[in-house]
């Protein structure tokens, strides 16, 4: 796989497991392969997983609390 570091990649997801898990996997793979900067926008309850994922390489962008949560 060729990485073209032309700019940051933004992932946006609700905290629904079926939505966020595949995106966390893709974001982690980009970081592991030395890809472009990664930003991950998600609900507050996913913040810890995003921060651990990148260990400083992924910028967490808060979307606030999940509605009803």
PDB file with SEQRES, HELIX, SHEET and CRYST1 records, atoms N, CA, C and O in Angstrom:
SEQRES   1 A   69  UNK UNK UNK UNK UNK UNK UNK UNK UNK UNK UNK UNK UNK          
SEQRES   2 A   69  UNK UNK UNK UNK UNK UNK UNK UNK UNK UNK UNK UNK UNK          
SEQRES   3 A   69  UNK UNK UNK UNK UNK UNK UNK UNK UNK UNK UNK UNK UNK          
SEQRES   4 A   69  UNK UNK UNK UNK UNK UNK UNK UNK UNK UNK UNK UNK UNK          
SEQRES   5 A   69  UNK UNK UNK UNK UNK UNK UNK UNK UNK UNK UNK UNK UNK          
SEQRES   6 A   69  UNK UNK UNK UNK                                              
HELIX    1 AA1 UNK A   17  UNK A   32  1                                  16    
HELIX    2 AA2 UNK A   44  UNK A   46  5                                   3    
HELIX    3 AA3 UNK A   47  UNK A   54  1                                   8    
SHEET    1 AA1 3 UNK A   9  UNK A  13  0                                        
SHEET    2 AA1 3 UNK A  38  UNK A  42  1                                        
SHEET    3 AA1 3 UNK A  58  UNK A  62  1                                        
CRYST1    1.000    1.000    1.000  90.00  90.00  90.00 P 1           1          
ATOM      1  N   UNK A   1       0.839  -1.174   0.000  1.00  0.00           N  
ATOM      2  CA  UNK A   1       0.000   0.000   0.000  1.00  0.00           C  
ATOM      3  C   UNK A   1       0.885   1.239   0.000  1.00  0.00           C  
ATOM      4  O   UNK A   1       1.829   1.330   0.785  1.00  0.00           O  
ATOM      5  N   UNK A   2       0.595   2.165  -0.851  1.00  0.00           N  
ATOM      6  CA  UNK A   2       1.348   3.407  -0.926  1.00  0.00           C  
ATOM      7  C   UNK A   2       0.601   4.498  -0.165  1.00  0.00           C  
ATOM      8  O   UNK A   2      -0.604   4.680  -0.341  1.00  0.00           O  
ATOM      9  N   UNK A   3       1.323   5.208   0.669  1.00  0.00           N  
ATOM     10  CA  UNK A   3       0.740   6.320   1.417  1.00  0.00           C  
ATOM     11  C   UNK A   3       1.153   7.615   0.729  1.00  0.00           C  
ATOM     12  O   UNK A   3       2.333   7.816   0.442  1.00  0.00           O  
ATOM     13  N   UNK A   4       0.206   8.477   0.467  1.00  0.00           N  
ATOM     14  CA  UNK A   4       0.478   9.775  -0.144  1.00  0.00           C  
ATOM     15  C   UNK A   4       0.196  10.856   0.896  1.00  0.00           C  
ATOM     16  O   UNK A   4      -0.950  11.283   1.031  1.00  0.00           O  
ATOM     17  N   UNK A   5       1.207  11.307   1.632  1.00  0.00           N  
ATOM     18  CA  UNK A   5       0.990  12.279   2.714  1.00  0.00           C  
ATOM     19  C   UNK A   5       0.730  13.693   2.215  1.00  0.00           C  
ATOM     20  O   UNK A   5       1.560  14.585   2.393  1.00  0.00           O  
ATOM     21  N   UNK A   6      -0.420  13.893   1.592  1.00  0.00           N  
ATOM     22  CA  UNK A   6      -0.750  15.197   1.023  1.00  0.00           C  
ATOM     23  C   UNK A   6      -1.474  16.097   2.013  1.00  0.00           C  
ATOM     24  O   UNK A   6      -1.662  17.284   1.746  1.00  0.00           O  
ATOM     25  N   UNK A   7      -1.871  15.565   3.118  1.00  0.00           N  
ATOM     26  CA  UNK A   7      -2.583  16.361   4.104  1.00  0.00           C  
ATOM     27  C   UNK A   7      -3.171  15.461   5.156  1.00  0.00           C  
ATOM     28  O   UNK A   7      -3.070  14.238   5.057  1.00  0.00           O  
ATOM     29  N   UNK A   8      -3.781  16.041   6.158  1.00  0.00           N  
ATOM     30  CA  UNK A   8      -4.350  15.223   7.229  1.00  0.00           C  
ATOM     31  C   UNK A   8      -5.572  14.430   6.757  1.00  0.00           C  
ATOM     32  O   UNK A   8      -6.251  14.806   5.801  1.00  0.00           O  
ATOM     33  N   UNK A   9      -5.825  13.340   7.448  1.00  0.00           N  
ATOM     34  CA  UNK A   9      -7.000  12.512   7.196  1.00  0.00           C  
ATOM     35  C   UNK A   9      -7.923  12.681   8.400  1.00  0.00           C  
ATOM     36  O   UNK A   9      -7.483  12.571   9.545  1.00  0.00           O  
ATOM     37  N   UNK A  10      -9.192  12.946   8.145  1.00  0.00           N  
ATOM     38  CA  UNK A  10     -10.172  13.124   9.209  1.00  0.00           C  
ATOM     39  C   UNK A  10     -11.159  11.974   9.188  1.00  0.00           C  
ATOM     40  O   UNK A  10     -11.799  11.701   8.173  1.00  0.00           O  
ATOM     41  N   UNK A  11     -11.273  11.298  10.333  1.00  0.00           N  
ATOM     42  CA  UNK A  11     -12.295  10.280  10.524  1.00  0.00           C  
ATOM     43  C   UNK A  11     -13.360  10.888  11.428  1.00  0.00           C  
ATOM     44  O   UNK A  11     -13.030  11.549  12.413  1.00  0.00           O  
ATOM     45  N   UNK A  12     -14.634  10.673  11.104  1.00  0.00           N  
ATOM     46  CA  UNK A  12     -15.737  11.188  11.916  1.00  0.00           C  
ATOM     47  C   UNK A  12     -16.707  10.041  12.156  1.00  0.00           C  
ATOM     48  O   UNK A  12     -17.108   9.345  11.223  1.00  0.00           O  
ATOM     49  N   UNK A  13     -17.082   9.851  13.428  1.00  0.00           N  
ATOM     50  CA  UNK A  13     -17.979   8.753  13.741  1.00  0.00           C  
ATOM     51  C   UNK A  13     -18.765   9.032  15.010  1.00  0.00           C  
ATOM     52  O   UNK A  13     -18.314   9.754  15.899  1.00  0.00           O  
ATOM     53  N   UNK A  14     -19.951   8.442  15.071  1.00  0.00           N  
ATOM     54  CA  UNK A  14     -20.656   8.389  16.343  1.00  0.00           C  
ATOM     55  C   UNK A  14     -19.961   7.304  17.160  1.00  0.00           C  
ATOM     56  O   UNK A  14     -19.051   6.642  16.661  1.00  0.00           O  
ATOM     57  N   UNK A  15     -20.375   7.119  18.393  1.00  0.00           N  
ATOM     58  CA  UNK A  15     -19.703   6.119  19.212  1.00  0.00           C  
ATOM     59  C   UNK A  15     -20.322   4.734  19.086  1.00  0.00           C  
ATOM     60  O   UNK A  15     -19.962   3.832  19.843  1.00  0.00           O  
ATOM     61  N   UNK A  16     -21.231   4.547  18.160  1.00  0.00           N  
ATOM     62  CA  UNK A  16     -21.806   3.223  17.938  1.00  0.00           C  
ATOM     63  C   UNK A  16     -20.693   2.268  17.515  1.00  0.00           C  
ATOM     64  O   UNK A  16     -19.965   2.546  16.561  1.00  0.00           O  
ATOM     65  N   UNK A  17     -20.561   1.163  18.207  1.00  0.00           N  
ATOM     66  CA  UNK A  17     -19.450   0.222  17.978  1.00  0.00           C  
ATOM     67  C   UNK A  17     -19.323  -0.183  16.516  1.00  0.00           C  
ATOM     68  O   UNK A  17     -18.211  -0.249  15.992  1.00  0.00           O  
ATOM     69  N   UNK A  18     -20.427  -0.451  15.856  1.00  0.00           N  
ATOM     70  CA  UNK A  18     -20.370  -0.888  14.463  1.00  0.00           C  
ATOM     71  C   UNK A  18     -19.832   0.202  13.541  1.00  0.00           C  
ATOM     72  O   UNK A  18     -19.364  -0.087  12.440  1.00  0.00           O  
ATOM     73  N   UNK A  19     -19.898   1.432  13.984  1.00  0.00           N  
ATOM     74  CA  UNK A  19     -19.402   2.550  13.186  1.00  0.00           C  
ATOM     75  C   UNK A  19     -17.958   2.885  13.530  1.00  0.00           C  
ATOM     76  O   UNK A  19     -17.129   3.078  12.641  1.00  0.00           O  
ATOM     77  N   UNK A  20     -17.663   2.951  14.824  1.00  0.00           N  
ATOM     78  CA  UNK A  20     -16.358   3.453  15.251  1.00  0.00           C  
ATOM     79  C   UNK A  20     -15.248   2.409  15.148  1.00  0.00           C  
ATOM     80  O   UNK A  20     -14.116   2.768  14.823  1.00  0.00           O  
ATOM     81  N   UNK A  21     -15.525   1.136  15.412  1.00  0.00           N  
ATOM     82  CA  UNK A  21     -14.465   0.129  15.412  1.00  0.00           C  
ATOM     83  C   UNK A  21     -13.714   0.011  14.088  1.00  0.00           C  
ATOM     84  O   UNK A  21     -12.484  -0.013  14.101  1.00  0.00           O  
ATOM     85  N   UNK A  22     -14.399  -0.063  12.945  1.00  0.00           N  
ATOM     86  CA  UNK A  22     -13.650  -0.145  11.687  1.00  0.00           C  
ATOM     87  C   UNK A  22     -12.802   1.107  11.422  1.00  0.00           C  
ATOM     88  O   UNK A  22     -11.708   1.015  10.866  1.00  0.00           O  
ATOM     89  N   UNK A  23     -13.313   2.266  11.822  1.00  0.00           N  
ATOM     90  CA  UNK A  23     -12.563   3.503  11.607  1.00  0.00           C  
ATOM     91  C   UNK A  23     -11.346   3.585  12.517  1.00  0.00           C  
ATOM     92  O   UNK A  23     -10.299   4.085  12.106  1.00  0.00           O  
ATOM     93  N   UNK A  24     -11.472   3.098  13.758  1.00  0.00           N  
ATOM     94  CA  UNK A  24     -10.323   3.049  14.652  1.00  0.00           C  
ATOM     95  C   UNK A  24      -9.237   2.142  14.071  1.00  0.00           C  
ATOM     96  O   UNK A  24      -8.048   2.448  14.160  1.00  0.00           O  
ATOM     97  N   UNK A  25      -9.653   1.039  13.484  1.00  0.00           N  
ATOM     98  CA  UNK A  25      -8.700   0.116  12.861  1.00  0.00           C  
ATOM     99  C   UNK A  25      -7.976   0.790  11.699  1.00  0.00           C  
ATOM    100  O   UNK A  25      -6.756   0.681  11.582  1.00  0.00           O  
ATOM    101  N   UNK A  26      -8.713   1.477  10.851  1.00  0.00           N  
ATOM    102  CA  UNK A  26      -8.093   2.159   9.701  1.00  0.00           C  
ATOM    103  C   UNK A  26      -7.165   3.284  10.156  1.00  0.00           C  
ATOM    104  O   UNK A  26      -6.072   3.448   9.614  1.00  0.00           O  
ATOM    105  N   UNK A  27      -7.598   4.054  11.144  1.00  0.00           N  
ATOM    106  CA  UNK A  27      -6.766   5.147  11.647  1.00  0.00           C  
ATOM    107  C   UNK A  27      -5.478   4.596  12.245  1.00  0.00           C  
ATOM    108  O   UNK A  27      -4.399   5.141  12.012  1.00  0.00           O  
ATOM    109  N   UNK A  28      -5.589   3.526  13.009  1.00  0.00           N  
ATOM    110  CA  UNK A  28      -4.405   2.901  13.602  1.00  0.00           C  
ATOM    111  C   UNK A  28      -3.449   2.379  12.557  1.00  0.00           C  
ATOM    112  O   UNK A  28      -2.233   2.474  12.726  1.00  0.00           O  
ATOM    113  N   UNK A  29      -3.974   1.834  11.489  1.00  0.00           N  
ATOM    114  CA  UNK A  29      -3.129   1.323  10.414  1.00  0.00           C  
ATOM    115  C   UNK A  29      -2.405   2.455   9.697  1.00  0.00           C  
ATOM    116  O   UNK A  29      -1.231   2.317   9.355  1.00  0.00           O  
ATOM    117  N   UNK A  30      -3.084   3.560   9.468  1.00  0.00           N  
ATOM    118  CA  UNK A  30      -2.416   4.717   8.853  1.00  0.00           C  
ATOM    119  C   UNK A  30      -1.258   5.209   9.713  1.00  0.00           C  
ATOM    120  O   UNK A  30      -0.179   5.511   9.203  1.00  0.00           O  
ATOM    121  N   UNK A  31      -1.492   5.287  11.020  1.00  0.00           N  
ATOM    122  CA  UNK A  31      -0.445   5.731  11.937  1.00  0.00           C  
ATOM    123  C   UNK A  31       0.720   4.742  11.919  1.00  0.00           C  
ATOM    124  O   UNK A  31       1.879   5.149  11.846  1.00  0.00           O  
ATOM    125  N   UNK A  32       0.416   3.456  11.986  1.00  0.00           N  
ATOM    126  CA  UNK A  32       1.450   2.423  12.013  1.00  0.00           C  
ATOM    127  C   UNK A  32       2.304   2.432  10.751  1.00  0.00           C  
ATOM    128  O   UNK A  32       3.489   2.101  10.796  1.00  0.00           O  
ATOM    129  N   UNK A  33       1.709   2.809   9.634  1.00  0.00           N  
ATOM    130  CA  UNK A  33       2.435   2.822   8.364  1.00  0.00           C  
ATOM    131  C   UNK A  33       3.099   4.164   8.077  1.00  0.00           C  
ATOM    132  O   UNK A  33       3.661   4.367   7.001  1.00  0.00           O  
ATOM    133  N   UNK A  34       3.034   5.072   9.036  1.00  0.00           N  
ATOM    134  CA  UNK A  34       3.686   6.366   8.851  1.00  0.00           C  
ATOM    135  C   UNK A  34       2.965   7.268   7.886  1.00  0.00           C  
ATOM    136  O   UNK A  34       3.589   8.058   7.178  1.00  0.00           O  
ATOM    137  N   UNK A  35       1.651   7.154   7.852  1.00  0.00           N  
ATOM    138  CA  UNK A  35       0.846   7.955   6.937  1.00  0.00           C  
ATOM    139  C   UNK A  35       0.738   9.404   7.374  1.00  0.00           C  
ATOM    140  O   UNK A  35       1.478   9.859   8.246  1.00  0.00           O  
ATOM    141  N   UNK A  36      -0.186  10.123   6.764  1.00  0.00           N  
ATOM    142  CA  UNK A  36      -0.372  11.543   7.072  1.00  0.00           C  
ATOM    143  C   UNK A  36      -0.930  11.730   8.483  1.00  0.00           C  
ATOM    144  O   UNK A  36      -1.307  10.765   9.148  1.00  0.00           O  
ATOM    145  N   UNK A  37      -0.976  12.979   8.922  1.00  0.00           N  
ATOM    146  CA  UNK A  37      -1.580  13.267  10.224  1.00  0.00           C  
ATOM    147  C   UNK A  37      -3.017  12.757  10.234  1.00  0.00           C  
ATOM    148  O   UNK A  37      -3.730  12.845   9.233  1.00  0.00           O  
ATOM    149  N   UNK A  38      -3.426  12.226  11.370  1.00  0.00           N  
ATOM    150  CA  UNK A  38      -4.768  11.678  11.504  1.00  0.00           C  
ATOM    151  C   UNK A  38      -5.521  12.446  12.582  1.00  0.00           C  
ATOM    152  O   UNK A  38      -5.015  12.650  13.686  1.00  0.00           O  
ATOM    153  N   UNK A  39      -6.740  12.868  12.247  1.00  0.00           N  
ATOM    154  CA  UNK A  39      -7.652  13.488  13.198  1.00  0.00           C  
ATOM    155  C   UNK A  39      -8.866  12.574  13.308  1.00  0.00           C  
ATOM    156  O   UNK A  39      -9.323  12.018  12.309  1.00  0.00           O  
ATOM    157  N   UNK A  40      -9.390  12.419  14.527  1.00  0.00           N  
ATOM    158  CA  UNK A  40     -10.531  11.536  14.724  1.00  0.00           C  
ATOM    159  C   UNK A  40     -11.573  12.290  15.532  1.00  0.00           C  
ATOM    160  O   UNK A  40     -11.362  12.583  16.709  1.00  0.00           O  
ATOM    161  N   UNK A  41     -12.697  12.604  14.902  1.00  0.00           N  
ATOM    162  CA  UNK A  41     -13.793  13.306  15.564  1.00  0.00           C  
ATOM    163  C   UNK A  41     -14.831  12.281  15.995  1.00  0.00           C  
ATOM    164  O   UNK A  41     -15.330  11.496  15.188  1.00  0.00           O  
ATOM    165  N   UNK A  42     -15.143  12.307  17.294  1.00  0.00           N  
ATOM    166  CA  UNK A  42     -16.094  11.327  17.821  1.00  0.00           C  
ATOM    167  C   UNK A  42     -16.706  11.851  19.112  1.00  0.00           C  
ATOM    168  O   UNK A  42     -16.284  12.869  19.660  1.00  0.00           O  
ATOM    169  N   UNK A  43     -17.717  11.120  19.581  1.00  0.00           N  
ATOM    170  CA  UNK A  43     -18.351  11.443  20.849  1.00  0.00           C  
ATOM    171  C   UNK A  43     -17.354  11.267  21.991  1.00  0.00           C  
ATOM    172  O   UNK A  43     -16.360  10.553  21.855  1.00  0.00           O  
ATOM    173  N   UNK A  44     -17.627  11.921  23.107  1.00  0.00           N  
ATOM    174  CA  UNK A  44     -16.715  11.900  24.251  1.00  0.00           C  
ATOM    175  C   UNK A  44     -16.409  10.501  24.778  1.00  0.00           C  
ATOM    176  O   UNK A  44     -15.309  10.266  25.278  1.00  0.00           O  
ATOM    177  N   UNK A  45     -17.349   9.572  24.679  1.00  0.00           N  
ATOM    178  CA  UNK A  45     -17.110   8.250  25.247  1.00  0.00           C  
ATOM    179  C   UNK A  45     -16.124   7.407  24.443  1.00  0.00           C  
ATOM    180  O   UNK A  45     -15.797   6.293  24.854  1.00  0.00           O  
ATOM    181  N   UNK A  46     -15.649   7.907  23.319  1.00  0.00           N  
ATOM    182  CA  UNK A  46     -14.656   7.200  22.505  1.00  0.00           C  
ATOM    183  C   UNK A  46     -13.266   7.831  22.661  1.00  0.00           C  
ATOM    184  O   UNK A  46     -12.278   7.294  22.161  1.00  0.00           O  
ATOM    185  N   UNK A  47     -13.199   8.939  23.337  1.00  0.00           N  
ATOM    186  CA  UNK A  47     -11.953   9.704  23.444  1.00  0.00           C  
ATOM    187  C   UNK A  47     -10.755   8.866  23.899  1.00  0.00           C  
ATOM    188  O   UNK A  47      -9.688   8.931  23.288  1.00  0.00           O  
ATOM    189  N   UNK A  48     -10.921   8.095  24.946  1.00  0.00           N  
ATOM    190  CA  UNK A  48      -9.822   7.286  25.472  1.00  0.00           C  
ATOM    191  C   UNK A  48      -9.264   6.323  24.438  1.00  0.00           C  
ATOM    192  O   UNK A  48      -8.048   6.162  24.332  1.00  0.00           O  
ATOM    193  N   UNK A  49     -10.136   5.684  23.678  1.00  0.00           N  
ATOM    194  CA  UNK A  49      -9.691   4.745  22.646  1.00  0.00           C  
ATOM    195  C   UNK A  49      -8.920   5.456  21.543  1.00  0.00           C  
ATOM    196  O   UNK A  49      -7.938   4.923  21.025  1.00  0.00           O  
ATOM    197  N   UNK A  50      -9.358   6.647  21.184  1.00  0.00           N  
ATOM    198  CA  UNK A  50      -8.673   7.412  20.138  1.00  0.00           C  
ATOM    199  C   UNK A  50      -7.295   7.851  20.624  1.00  0.00           C  
ATOM    200  O   UNK A  50      -6.312   7.753  19.889  1.00  0.00           O  
ATOM    201  N   UNK A  51      -7.227   8.331  21.855  1.00  0.00           N  
ATOM    202  CA  UNK A  51      -5.952   8.815  22.377  1.00  0.00           C  
ATOM    203  C   UNK A  51      -4.938   7.689  22.534  1.00  0.00           C  
ATOM    204  O   UNK A  51      -3.755   7.892  22.261  1.00  0.00           O  
ATOM    205  N   UNK A  52      -5.369   6.516  22.964  1.00  0.00           N  
ATOM    206  CA  UNK A  52      -4.470   5.365  23.086  1.00  0.00           C  
ATOM    207  C   UNK A  52      -4.018   4.900  21.712  1.00  0.00           C  
ATOM    208  O   UNK A  52      -2.868   4.502  21.526  1.00  0.00           O  
ATOM    209  N   UNK A  53      -4.917   4.952  20.768  1.00  0.00           N  
ATOM    210  CA  UNK A  53      -4.631   4.499  19.407  1.00  0.00           C  
ATOM    211  C   UNK A  53      -3.415   5.189  18.820  1.00  0.00           C  
ATOM    212  O   UNK A  53      -2.522   4.536  18.280  1.00  0.00           O  
ATOM    213  N   UNK A  54      -3.381   6.503  18.924  1.00  0.00           N  
ATOM    214  CA  UNK A  54      -2.320   7.249  18.279  1.00  0.00           C  
ATOM    215  C   UNK A  54      -1.125   7.546  19.151  1.00  0.00           C  
ATOM    216  O   UNK A  54      -0.058   7.894  18.644  1.00  0.00           O  
ATOM    217  N   UNK A  55      -1.285   7.413  20.466  1.00  0.00           N  
ATOM    218  CA  UNK A  55      -0.204   7.735  21.397  1.00  0.00           C  
ATOM    219  C   UNK A  55       0.459   9.054  21.021  1.00  0.00           C  
ATOM    220  O   UNK A  55       1.684   9.166  20.980  1.00  0.00           O  
ATOM    221  N   UNK A  56      -0.389  10.055  20.746  1.00  0.00           N  
ATOM    222  CA  UNK A  56       0.115  11.377  20.384  1.00  0.00           C  
ATOM    223  C   UNK A  56       0.127  11.647  18.897  1.00  0.00           C  
ATOM    224  O   UNK A  56       0.327  12.790  18.485  1.00  0.00           O  
ATOM    225  N   UNK A  57      -0.084  10.616  18.068  1.00  0.00           N  
ATOM    226  CA  UNK A  57      -0.066  10.787  16.609  1.00  0.00           C  
ATOM    227  C   UNK A  57      -1.444  11.071  16.032  1.00  0.00           C  
ATOM    228  O   UNK A  57      -1.565  11.480  14.877  1.00  0.00           O  
ATOM    229  N   UNK A  58      -2.479  10.856  16.830  1.00  0.00           N  
ATOM    230  CA  UNK A  58      -3.846  11.087  16.375  1.00  0.00           C  
ATOM    231  C   UNK A  58      -4.429  12.222  17.202  1.00  0.00           C  
ATOM    232  O   UNK A  58      -4.377  12.194  18.432  1.00  0.00           O  
ATOM    233  N   UNK A  59      -4.980  13.210  16.531  1.00  0.00           N  
ATOM    234  CA  UNK A  59      -5.618  14.330  17.211  1.00  0.00           C  
ATOM    235  C   UNK A  59      -7.086  14.011  17.421  1.00  0.00           C  
ATOM    236  O   UNK A  59      -7.812  13.744  16.464  1.00  0.00           O  
ATOM    237  N   UNK A  60      -7.521  14.038  18.667  1.00  0.00           N  
ATOM    238  CA  UNK A  60      -8.930  13.813  18.983  1.00  0.00           C  
ATOM    239  C   UNK A  60      -9.684  15.131  18.851  1.00  0.00           C  
ATOM    240  O   UNK A  60      -9.249  16.156  19.377  1.00  0.00           O  
ATOM    241  N   UNK A  61     -10.810  15.103  18.149  1.00  0.00           N  
ATOM    242  CA  UNK A  61     -11.668  16.274  17.981  1.00  0.00           C  
ATOM    243  C   UNK A  61     -13.005  15.945  18.638  1.00  0.00           C  
ATOM    244  O   UNK A  61     -13.733  15.087  18.139  1.00  0.00           O  
ATOM    245  N   UNK A  62     -13.346  16.605  19.742  1.00  0.00           N  
ATOM    246  CA  UNK A  62     -14.573  16.250  20.463  1.00  0.00           C  
ATOM    247  C   UNK A  62     -15.840  16.685  19.738  1.00  0.00           C  
ATOM    248  O   UNK A  62     -15.942  17.803  19.234  1.00  0.00           O  
ATOM    249  N   UNK A  63     -16.792  15.774  19.702  1.00  0.00           N  
ATOM    250  CA  UNK A  63     -18.114  16.091  19.174  1.00  0.00           C  
ATOM    251  C   UNK A  63     -19.120  16.275  20.309  1.00  0.00           C  
ATOM    252  O   UNK A  63     -20.304  16.502  20.062  1.00  0.00           O  
ATOM    253  N   UNK A  64     -18.650  16.177  21.545  1.00  0.00           N  
ATOM    254  CA  UNK A  64     -19.528  16.324  22.697  1.00  0.00           C  
ATOM    255  C   UNK A  64     -20.061  14.986  23.166  1.00  0.00           C  
ATOM    256  O   UNK A  64     -19.588  13.925  22.758  1.00  0.00           O  
ATOM    257  N   UNK A  65     -21.060  15.064  24.034  1.00  0.00           N  
ATOM    258  CA  UNK A  65     -21.667  13.846  24.548  1.00  0.00           C  
ATOM    259  C   UNK A  65     -22.634  13.262  23.538  1.00  0.00           C  
ATOM    260  O   UNK A  65     -23.251  13.977  22.749  1.00  0.00           O  
ATOM    261  N   UNK A  66     -22.748  11.965  23.584  1.00  0.00           N  
ATOM    262  CA  UNK A  66     -23.698  11.284  22.720  1.00  0.00           C  
ATOM    263  C   UNK A  66     -25.111  11.630  23.144  1.00  0.00           C  
ATOM    264  O   UNK A  66     -25.411  11.603  24.337  1.00  0.00           O  
ATOM    265  N   UNK A  67     -25.988  11.954  22.205  1.00  0.00           N  
ATOM    266  CA  UNK A  67     -27.376  12.278  22.557  1.00  0.00           C  
ATOM    267  C   UNK A  67     -28.013  11.151  23.346  1.00  0.00           C  
ATOM    268  O   UNK A  67     -27.971   9.990  22.938  1.00  0.00           O  
ATOM    269  N   UNK A  68     -28.596  11.496  24.464  1.00  0.00           N  
ATOM    270  CA  UNK A  68     -29.239  10.493  25.301  1.00  0.00           C  
ATOM    271  C   UNK A  68     -28.257   9.702  26.136  1.00  0.00           C  
ATOM    272  O   UNK A  68     -28.661   8.768  26.828  1.00  0.00           O  
ATOM    273  N   UNK A  69     -26.954  10.052  26.094  1.00  0.00           N  
ATOM    274  CA  UNK A  69     -25.958   9.242  26.800  1.00  0.00           C  
ATOM    275  C   UNK A  69     -25.290   9.893  27.894  1.00  0.00           C  
ATOM    276  O   UNK A  69     -24.438   9.288  28.545  1.00  0.00           O  
TER     277      UNK A  69                                                      
END                                                                             
